[in-house]
Amino acid sequence: MPQTDQTWLPLRHAAARLNVHPTTLRRWADNGDIPYLLTPGGHRRFAIADIEEFASSRSQRRALVPVEQVWAEKAMRRTRRALAKPAPEEWFSDMTDDHRARHRQLGRQLMGLTLQYISSEEGNGHLLEQARDVGYEYGKISLEVGLPLTDALQAAIYFRDELIEVALQLPGSTQIRPEDNLRLMRRINRLLNVVHLAVAEMYEEERGK
């Protein structure tokens, strides 16, 4: 049977895909770094999509400079936990299961783009274009659900708040220079501003039809 991104792997096979010992993967799962499913028999199962996304994010983090790497480690853990559970806001409860799945996938995609953007050089307009596409997709989902623009932006801000909160806490929890953290926050804001403007643009385009 061909494997898909919804195939679930046992701990040993998932660890082999990541080229780590099963004990290491078990520790990451216990720390909330990677989601897993617990079978009725008490065995862990890992989705291939999550394994591949985790492997990609590890590769991206290894390329980061120190302040970005510290932020990335903390932000990845926080956003994985946030994406794994329903958001408390009313706008999210109005979505269908398909809309929720698409919304979470966009969050994962945006997290990957953010990691690439904060670690890239200034000539990275293609990443901003990809971020704009993510914003359009956020807008499409919100329009399909029938959300007003204010709620649609709140949905996008929900993800942004998770990332900014991590950056705000860095100077107090690690030895990071304030100017480095300020540079980091500016880059995060620059990318996510593109996302939010794209959400608004999608609504403007729909209203102009």
RAQUI-V732561 format. One record per backbone hydrogen bond with DSSP energy under -0.5 kcal/mol. CO is the residue of the C=O (numbers start at 0). NH is the residue of the N-H. If there is no record, write none. Layout:
# RAQUI-V732561
co:CO nh:NH
co:CO nh:NH
This chain:
# RAQUI-V732561
co:3 nh:6
co:4 nh:48
co:6 nh:47
co:8 nh:45
co:9 nh:13
co:10 nh:14
co:11 nh:15
co:12 nh:16
co:13 nh:17
co:14 nh:18
co:14 nh:19
co:15 nh:18
co:20 nh:23
co:20 nh:24
co:21 nh:25
co:22 nh:26
co:23 nh:27
co:24 nh:28
co:25 nh:29
co:26 nh:30
co:27 nh:32
co:27 nh:33
co:28 nh:31
co:36 nh:38
co:36 nh:44
co:38 nh:41
co:42 nh:38
co:43 nh:10
co:44 nh:36
co:45 nh:8
co:46 nh:50
co:47 nh:51
co:48 nh:52
co:49 nh:53
co:50 nh:54
co:51 nh:55
co:52 nh:56
co:53 nh:57
co:54 nh:58
co:55 nh:59
co:56 nh:60
co:57 nh:61
co:58 nh:62
co:59 nh:62
co:60 nh:63
co:64 nh:68
co:65 nh:69
co:66 nh:70
co:67 nh:71
co:68 nh:72
co:69 nh:73
co:70 nh:74
co:71 nh:75
co:72 nh:76
co:73 nh:77
co:74 nh:78
co:75 nh:79
co:76 nh:80
co:77 nh:81
co:78 nh:82
co:79 nh:83
co:81 nh:84
co:88 nh:91
co:88 nh:92
co:89 nh:93
co:91 nh:94
co:95 nh:99
co:96 nh:100
co:97 nh:101
co:98 nh:102
co:99 nh:103
co:100 nh:104
co:101 nh:105
co:102 nh:106
co:103 nh:107
co:104 nh:108
co:105 nh:109
co:106 nh:110
co:107 nh:111
co:108 nh:112
co:109 nh:113
co:110 nh:114
co:111 nh:115
co:112 nh:116
co:113 nh:117
co:114 nh:118
co:116 nh:119
co:121 nh:123
co:123 nh:126
co:123 nh:127
co:124 nh:128
co:125 nh:129
co:126 nh:130
co:127 nh:131
co:128 nh:132
co:129 nh:133
co:130 nh:134
co:131 nh:135
co:132 nh:136
co:133 nh:137
co:134 nh:138
co:135 nh:139
co:136 nh:140
co:137 nh:141
co:138 nh:142
co:139 nh:143
co:140 nh:144
co:141 nh:145
co:141 nh:146
co:147 nh:151
co:148 nh:152
co:149 nh:153
co:150 nh:154
co:151 nh:155
co:152 nh:156
co:153 nh:157
co:154 nh:158
co:155 nh:159
co:156 nh:160
co:157 nh:161
co:158 nh:162
co:159 nh:163
co:160 nh:164
co:161 nh:165
co:162 nh:166
co:163 nh:167
co:164 nh:168
co:165 nh:169
co:166 nh:169
co:166 nh:170
co:168 nh:172
co:169 nh:172
co:169 nh:173
co:173 nh:175
co:176 nh:179
co:176 nh:180
co:177 nh:181
co:178 nh:182
co:179 nh:183
co:180 nh:184
co:181 nh:185
co:182 nh:186
co:183 nh:187
co:184 nh:188
co:185 nh:189
co:186 nh:190
co:187 nh:191
co:188 nh:192
co:189 nh:193
co:190 nh:194
co:191 nh:195
co:192 nh:196
co:193 nh:197
co:194 nh:198
co:195 nh:199
co:196 nh:200
co:197 nh:201
co:198 nh:202
co:199 nh:203
co:200 nh:204
co:201 nh:205
co:202 nh:206
co:203 nh:207
co:205 nh:208
